[in-house]
Amino acid sequence: MGAGNKKFSWKNIHPNCKPTTRVLSAGYDPAFSEMSAKTPIFPTSTFLFKSAEHGERFFHLMSHPEERGEDEDPGLIYSRMNNPNMEIVEDKMLVMEPGAEDAVVLPSGMSAISTMCLALLKPGDIIIYSAPVYGGTEHLFEMILPKFGIETKPIYSPEISEYRDNLDKYKEKIAMIFIETPTNPTIVHTDIEEIIGLAGKYSSGENKIKVAVDNTFMGPVFQNPIPLGADLVVYSATKFIGGHSDLIGGFVLGKKDDIWQIKSYRSVLGATTDPFCCWMISRSLETIDLRMRKCAENATKIAAFLADHPKIEKVVYPTVLNKESSQYQIYEKQCKGPGALISFYIRGGKREAFSLLDNVEICKLAVSLGGTETLIQHPRRMTHAELSDDMCKRVGLTDSMVRLSVGVEDPDDIIEDLKKALEKVR
């Protein structure tokens, strides 16, 4: 087979080394590709079989992955189903998410969430989820999944009591708890271990409540939900994993049985990530630790500046939280760094926030996050514009909020840029 041969998997590569070392070699054997030092791109739609028996076996394993032998190569058939670049990037991502048994790459973060939900949920099931979530996720939960008979219930507080109340109310119907932590864009942390403990308490043999965590903001460098007990972790690879604002992608990681189901749906729905995009994500995973740590270092300095500015009413970022607060305690418990996302409230409202956005020069006025450049945007009127007024009011998403995704520039230049723009706010 090609470079995606599972016999040369990440499990066999430098097992005693740290992820930042292992990810450079994971999933790729140069011997299968003319000893190329870096992974080639495999832009092919179909693959040849060595024999008719091989073809028969590969198709059987595609439908029955649980029958695959421990060292058996699942085989390459057709690039809608699998491709060397897809398999390689999945192996590389596994290195970065300790405890995950398997990974599936998808064409976007929303594709990851929607395919996961369609594969693992059925009509009559209920999802309870932390609010707010990313605008696209909220649209999926409130407008799309109900068409398939899947109900969703938002939780407006990180307090465990609200989750318990919903579990008591809906009991056997709840099939999944979906948490985005920290939340987008309010940067509220949810205690992952508490949620997992609660899900376990309310699960039964017939109804296992799965816990899925959107780990886009902090992971995989600063937060890893699976060692804490999460069943599934989802990512928008467009953000820090890709890291250069030049690709769209997503991942789901978790137990083999769940991921195999998602891969089956991926194939049927046609949610295939093209080889070039997979290659770009593989490239980016090699530097994700360096980039995320630099962005967080910069963000820490910028958050301190904003917290002391007279035109800023409030800054939400881990290093400026009250050390006695429950939010800081959760952050300390489950995170290994503060990340690069800062949300802050300017004194005033939409007019003042827009004035700031229109007067920055180095910060880029654009949505998304996690790139090498610093991005600034207005969540209430941009990424979360479709959220209801009631939800926005409940979670504190106001017209005075601005979200900053800090990049790798010199932080003093970003501070000066923000300082000059704030001086023009009247």
C-alpha positions as CSV (number, residue, x, y, z in Angstrom):
1,M,0.0,0.0,0.0
2,G,0.9,3.7,0.0
3,A,2.1,6.1,2.7
4,G,-1.0,5.5,4.7
5,N,-0.1,1.9,5.6
6,K,-1.2,1.4,9.2
7,K,1.6,-1.1,10.0
8,F,3.9,2.0,10.1
9,S,1.6,3.8,12.5
10,W,2.2,6.6,15.0
11,K,2.2,4.0,17.8
12,N,5.5,2.7,16.6
13,I,7.2,6.0,16.2
14,H,9.5,7.3,19.0
15,P,7.0,6.1,21.7
16,N,9.0,7.6,24.5
17,C,9.3,11.1,23.0
18,K,7.0,14.0,23.5
19,P,4.2,14.8,21.0
20,T,6.1,17.7,19.6
21,T,8.8,15.2,18.5
22,R,6.5,12.4,17.5
23,V,4.2,14.4,15.3
24,L,7.0,15.1,12.8
25,S,7.2,11.4,11.9
26,A,3.8,10.0,12.8
27,G,1.8,8.1,10.2
28,Y,4.4,8.3,7.4
29,D,7.0,5.8,6.2
30,P,9.4,7.4,3.7
31,A,10.1,3.9,2.3
32,F,6.6,3.9,0.7
33,S,7.3,7.2,-1.1
34,E,10.8,7.1,-2.7
35,M,12.3,8.1,0.7
36,S,10.9,11.6,0.5
37,A,11.7,13.5,3.7
38,K,8.3,15.1,3.7
39,T,4.9,13.6,3.0
40,P,4.0,13.7,-0.7
41,I,0.5,14.7,-1.9
42,F,-1.6,11.9,-3.3
43,P,-4.1,13.5,-5.8
44,T,-5.8,10.4,-7.0
45,S,-9.4,9.3,-6.9
46,T,-8.9,5.5,-7.0
47,F,-6.4,2.9,-6.0
48,L,-5.3,-0.4,-7.6
49,F,-5.8,-3.7,-5.9
50,K,-3.0,-6.3,-5.9
51,S,-5.7,-9.0,-6.4
52,A,-9.4,-9.5,-6.5
53,E,-9.2,-11.0,-3.0
54,H,-7.6,-7.8,-1.7
55,G,-10.4,-5.8,-3.3
56,E,-13.0,-8.0,-1.7
57,R,-11.3,-7.8,1.7
58,F,-10.9,-4.0,1.6
59,F,-14.5,-3.4,0.8
60,H,-15.6,-5.8,3.6
61,L,-13.4,-4.0,6.1
62,M,-14.8,-0.6,5.0
63,S,-18.3,-1.8,6.1
64,H,-17.1,-3.9,9.0
65,P,-14.0,-2.2,10.5
66,E,-14.4,-4.1,13.8
67,E,-13.3,-7.2,12.0
68,R,-9.9,-5.8,11.1
69,G,-6.9,-7.7,12.6
70,E,-4.6,-5.8,14.9
71,D,-1.8,-5.5,12.3
72,E,-4.1,-5.6,9.2
73,D,-3.9,-2.7,6.7
74,P,-7.5,-1.6,6.0
75,G,-6.5,-0.9,2.4
76,L,-7.0,2.1,0.1
77,I,-10.0,1.9,-2.2
78,Y,-11.3,5.3,-3.3
79,S,-10.5,8.8,-2.1
80,R,-14.0,9.6,-0.9
81,M,-13.5,6.7,1.6
82,N,-9.8,7.0,2.4
83,N,-6.6,8.5,1.0
84,P,-3.0,8.3,2.2
85,N,-3.0,12.0,3.2
86,M,-6.2,11.6,5.1
87,E,-4.8,8.6,7.0
88,I,-1.5,10.3,7.7
89,V,-3.0,13.5,9.1
90,E,-5.4,11.5,11.3
91,D,-2.4,9.6,12.7
92,K,-0.5,12.9,13.3
93,M,-3.5,14.4,15.1
94,L,-3.7,11.3,17.4
95,V,-0.3,12.1,18.7
96,M,-1.5,15.5,19.8
97,E,-4.6,14.2,21.6
98,P,-3.5,11.7,24.3
99,G,-5.9,8.9,25.0
100,A,-7.9,9.1,21.7
101,E,-8.1,5.7,20.0
102,D,-8.9,7.0,16.5
103,A,-9.4,10.2,14.6
104,V,-11.4,11.3,11.6
105,V,-10.6,14.3,9.4
106,L,-13.4,16.3,7.8
107,P,-13.7,19.3,5.5
108,S,-14.5,21.9,8.2
109,G,-15.2,22.2,11.9
110,M,-18.9,22.4,11.2
111,S,-18.7,19.2,9.1
112,A,-17.0,17.5,12.1
113,I,-19.8,18.5,14.5
114,S,-22.7,17.8,12.1
115,T,-21.3,14.5,10.9
116,M,-20.6,13.4,14.5
117,C,-24.2,14.3,15.5
118,L,-25.8,12.5,12.5
119,A,-23.7,9.4,13.0
120,L,-24.2,9.0,16.7
121,L,-27.7,10.4,17.4
122,K,-31.1,9.2,16.4
123,P,-34.7,10.6,16.3
124,G,-36.0,11.2,19.8
125,D,-32.5,11.9,21.3
126,I,-31.8,15.2,23.1
127,I,-28.5,17.1,23.2
128,I,-27.9,19.5,26.1
129,Y,-25.3,22.1,25.3
130,S,-23.3,24.9,26.8
131,A,-24.4,28.3,25.5
132,P,-23.3,30.3,23.7
133,V,-21.6,28.1,21.1
134,Y,-20.1,29.1,17.8
135,G,-22.9,30.6,15.6
136,G,-22.8,27.7,13.1
137,T,-23.1,25.2,15.8
138,E,-26.0,27.0,17.3
139,H,-27.8,27.1,13.9
140,L,-27.2,23.3,13.5
141,F,-28.6,22.6,17.0
142,E,-31.6,24.9,16.8
143,M,-32.6,24.8,13.1
144,I,-31.2,21.6,11.4
145,L,-31.1,18.7,13.9
146,P,-34.8,19.2,15.0
147,K,-35.7,18.3,11.3
148,F,-34.2,14.9,12.0
149,G,-36.1,14.5,15.3
150,I,-33.1,15.4,17.5
151,E,-33.9,18.0,20.2
152,T,-31.4,20.4,21.7
153,K,-31.5,22.2,25.0
154,P,-29.1,25.2,25.8
155,I,-27.5,25.6,29.2
156,Y,-26.8,29.3,30.0
157,S,-24.5,28.8,32.9
158,P,-21.3,26.8,33.6
159,E,-22.8,25.8,37.0
160,I,-23.2,22.0,37.2
161,S,-26.7,22.4,38.8
162,E,-28.2,23.6,35.5
163,Y,-26.9,20.5,33.7
164,R,-28.3,18.3,36.6
165,D,-31.7,20.0,36.3
166,N,-31.9,19.2,32.6
167,L,-30.8,15.6,33.2
168,D,-33.4,15.2,35.8
169,K,-36.1,16.7,33.5
170,Y,-35.3,14.7,30.3
171,K,-33.7,11.6,31.8
172,E,-33.5,8.7,29.3
173,K,-33.8,11.0,26.2
174,I,-30.5,12.8,26.7
175,A,-27.9,11.1,24.5
176,M,-25.2,13.7,24.4
177,I,-23.8,16.6,26.4
178,F,-22.0,19.0,24.1
179,I,-19.7,21.6,25.7
180,E,-17.6,24.3,24.1
181,T,-15.0,25.3,26.7
182,P,-14.1,28.0,26.8
183,T,-17.2,29.3,25.1
184,N,-17.1,31.4,21.9
185,P,-17.0,34.4,22.3
186,T,-17.6,34.9,26.1
187,I,-14.5,32.8,27.1
188,V,-16.4,30.9,29.9
189,H,-14.8,27.7,31.1
190,T,-16.9,24.6,31.9
191,D,-15.6,22.0,34.3
192,I,-15.1,19.0,32.0
193,E,-14.6,16.4,34.8
194,E,-17.8,17.5,36.5
195,I,-19.8,17.2,33.3
196,I,-18.3,13.7,32.7
197,G,-19.1,12.6,36.3
198,L,-22.6,13.8,35.9
199,A,-23.0,12.0,32.5
200,G,-21.8,8.8,34.1
201,K,-24.2,9.1,37.0
202,Y,-27.2,9.5,34.7
203,S,-26.1,6.9,32.1
204,S,-27.4,3.4,32.0
205,G,-26.7,0.2,30.1
206,E,-29.3,1.1,27.5
207,N,-28.5,4.8,27.4
208,K,-24.8,5.9,27.6
209,I,-24.7,9.7,27.6
210,K,-21.7,10.8,25.5
211,V,-19.7,13.9,26.4
212,A,-18.4,15.8,23.4
213,V,-16.1,18.8,23.8
214,D,-15.4,21.5,21.2
215,N,-11.7,22.0,22.1
216,T,-10.9,24.5,19.3
217,F,-9.9,27.5,21.5
218,M,-7.5,25.7,23.8
219,G,-6.5,22.4,22.2
220,P,-4.6,20.4,21.6
221,V,-1.7,22.3,23.3
222,F,-3.4,23.8,26.3
223,Q,-6.3,21.4,27.0
224,N,-6.9,17.7,26.4
225,P,-10.4,16.5,27.3
226,I,-10.0,12.8,26.6
227,P,-7.6,12.1,29.5
228,L,-10.3,13.8,31.7
229,G,-12.8,11.2,30.4
230,A,-14.5,12.9,27.5
231,D,-15.9,10.5,24.8
232,L,-15.4,12.8,21.8
233,V,-13.3,15.9,21.0
234,V,-14.1,18.1,18.0
235,Y,-11.9,20.7,16.4
236,S,-12.1,23.3,13.7
237,A,-8.7,22.6,12.2
238,T,-9.2,25.9,10.3
239,K,-8.1,27.7,13.5
240,F,-4.9,26.9,15.5
241,I,-4.3,23.5,14.0
242,G,-4.1,24.9,10.4
243,G,-2.8,28.1,12.0
244,H,-2.2,30.3,8.9
245,S,-5.7,31.3,7.8
246,D,-5.2,29.4,4.5
247,L,-7.3,26.2,4.9
248,I,-10.6,24.8,6.1
249,G,-10.8,21.6,8.0
250,G,-12.1,19.7,11.1
251,F,-11.5,16.7,13.3
252,V,-13.3,14.3,15.6
253,L,-11.3,12.1,18.0
254,G,-12.5,9.5,20.4
255,K,-13.1,5.8,20.8
256,K,-12.7,3.5,17.8
257,D,-16.4,2.4,17.7
258,D,-17.6,6.0,17.6
259,I,-15.0,7.2,15.1
260,W,-15.7,4.2,12.8
261,Q,-19.4,5.2,12.7
262,I,-18.5,8.8,11.9
263,K,-16.1,7.6,9.1
264,S,-18.9,5.5,7.6
265,Y,-21.2,8.6,7.5
266,R,-18.3,10.7,6.2
267,S,-18.1,8.4,3.2
268,V,-21.8,8.3,2.5
269,L,-22.3,12.0,3.0
270,G,-19.2,12.7,0.8
271,A,-17.6,14.8,3.5
272,T,-14.1,14.2,2.2
273,T,-11.1,16.4,2.9
274,D,-9.0,16.8,-0.2
275,P,-5.4,15.5,-0.2
276,F,-3.8,18.9,-0.5
277,C,-5.7,20.3,2.5
278,C,-4.7,17.2,4.6
279,W,-1.1,17.8,3.5
280,M,-1.3,21.4,4.7
281,I,-2.8,20.4,8.0
282,S,0.0,17.8,8.4
283,R,2.6,20.6,7.8
284,S,0.9,22.8,10.3
285,L,0.8,20.2,13.1
286,E,4.5,20.3,13.1
287,T,4.6,23.9,14.5
288,I,1.3,24.0,16.4
289,D,3.0,23.9,19.8
290,L,5.4,26.8,18.9
291,R,2.6,28.9,17.4
292,M,0.1,28.5,20.2
293,R,2.6,29.2,22.9
294,K,3.8,32.4,21.2
295,C,0.2,33.5,20.6
296,A,-0.6,32.9,24.3
297,E,2.5,34.8,25.5
298,N,1.5,37.8,23.3
299,A,-2.1,37.6,24.5
300,T,-1.1,37.6,28.1
301,K,0.7,40.9,27.6
302,I,-2.1,42.5,25.5
303,A,-4.8,41.4,28.0
304,A,-2.9,43.2,30.8
305,F,-2.8,46.4,28.7
306,L,-6.5,46.2,28.0
307,A,-7.4,45.5,31.6
308,D,-5.7,48.8,32.6
309,H,-7.2,51.0,29.9
310,P,-9.8,53.5,31.0
311,K,-12.0,52.9,27.9
312,I,-12.2,49.2,28.5
313,E,-14.9,48.2,31.0
314,K,-14.0,44.5,31.3
315,V,-11.5,42.0,29.9
316,V,-12.2,38.2,29.8
317,Y,-8.9,36.3,29.7
318,P,-7.6,33.7,32.1
319,T,-4.6,35.7,33.4
320,V,-6.7,38.7,34.4
321,L,-9.5,36.6,36.1
322,N,-10.0,37.0,39.9
323,K,-7.8,34.2,41.3
324,E,-10.6,33.4,43.8
325,S,-13.2,33.0,41.2
326,S,-14.7,29.7,40.1
327,Q,-13.7,30.4,36.5
328,Y,-10.1,30.8,37.4
329,Q,-10.3,27.6,39.5
330,I,-11.6,25.6,36.5
331,Y,-9.0,27.1,34.2
332,E,-6.2,26.1,36.6
333,K,-7.7,22.6,37.0
334,Q,-7.9,21.7,33.3
335,C,-5.8,24.0,31.2
336,K,-2.0,24.2,30.7
337,G,-2.0,27.7,29.3
338,P,-4.3,30.7,28.7
339,G,-4.7,30.5,24.9
340,A,-4.8,33.4,22.5
341,L,-8.5,34.6,22.6
342,I,-9.4,37.8,24.5
343,S,-12.9,39.1,24.7
344,F,-13.3,42.6,26.1
345,Y,-16.1,45.1,26.6
346,I,-15.5,48.7,25.5
347,R,-17.2,51.5,27.4
348,G,-20.3,52.4,25.3
349,G,-21.8,50.1,22.7
350,K,-21.9,49.3,19.0
351,R,-20.8,52.8,17.9
352,E,-17.7,52.8,20.2
353,A,-16.8,49.1,19.3
354,F,-17.1,49.8,15.6
355,S,-15.0,52.9,15.9
356,L,-12.2,50.8,17.5
357,L,-12.6,48.2,14.7
358,D,-12.4,50.8,12.0
359,N,-9.3,52.5,13.4
360,V,-6.9,49.5,14.0
361,E,-4.2,49.1,11.4
362,I,-2.1,46.1,12.3
363,C,-4.9,44.1,13.8
364,K,-6.9,42.6,10.9
365,L,-10.7,43.2,10.8
366,A,-11.9,39.7,10.0
367,V,-13.7,36.7,11.6
368,S,-12.1,33.3,12.4
369,L,-9.2,32.9,14.8
370,G,-6.0,31.0,15.5
371,G,-4.0,32.4,12.6
372,T,-0.5,33.9,12.7
373,E,-2.0,37.3,12.3
374,T,-4.0,39.1,15.0
375,L,-7.7,39.2,14.1
376,I,-10.4,41.5,15.6
377,Q,-14.1,41.3,15.2
378,H,-17.5,42.2,16.7
379,P,-19.3,38.9,17.7
380,R,-22.8,40.3,18.3
381,R,-23.0,41.7,14.7
382,M,-20.8,39.2,12.9
383,T,-20.1,35.6,14.0
384,H,-23.0,35.4,16.4
385,A,-25.4,37.8,14.6
386,E,-28.1,35.1,14.3
387,L,-28.3,34.3,18.0
388,S,-31.5,35.4,19.6
389,D,-31.6,38.6,21.7
390,D,-32.7,36.5,24.6
391,M,-29.7,34.2,24.4
392,C,-27.3,37.1,24.0
393,K,-28.8,38.8,27.0
394,R,-28.5,35.6,29.1
395,V,-24.8,35.0,28.3
396,G,-23.6,38.6,28.2
397,L,-23.0,38.9,24.5
398,T,-23.5,42.6,24.0
399,D,-22.8,45.3,21.4
400,S,-19.9,46.5,23.5
401,M,-18.0,43.2,23.2
402,V,-15.0,42.9,20.9
403,R,-13.1,39.6,20.3
404,L,-9.4,39.5,19.7
405,S,-7.5,36.5,18.4
406,V,-3.8,37.3,19.0
407,G,-1.2,36.3,16.5
408,V,2.6,36.0,16.5
409,E,3.5,39.6,15.8
410,D,5.5,41.6,18.3
411,P,3.0,42.2,21.1
412,D,4.2,45.8,21.7
413,D,3.1,46.6,18.1
414,I,-0.4,45.2,18.7
415,I,-0.6,47.2,22.0
416,E,0.4,50.4,20.2
417,D,-2.1,49.7,17.5
418,L,-5.0,49.2,20.0
419,K,-3.8,52.2,22.0
420,K,-4.0,54.5,19.0
421,A,-7.4,53.1,17.9
422,L,-8.8,53.6,21.4
423,E,-7.7,57.2,21.4
424,K,-10.0,57.8,18.5
425,V,-13.0,56.3,20.2
426,R,-15.3,59.1,21.5
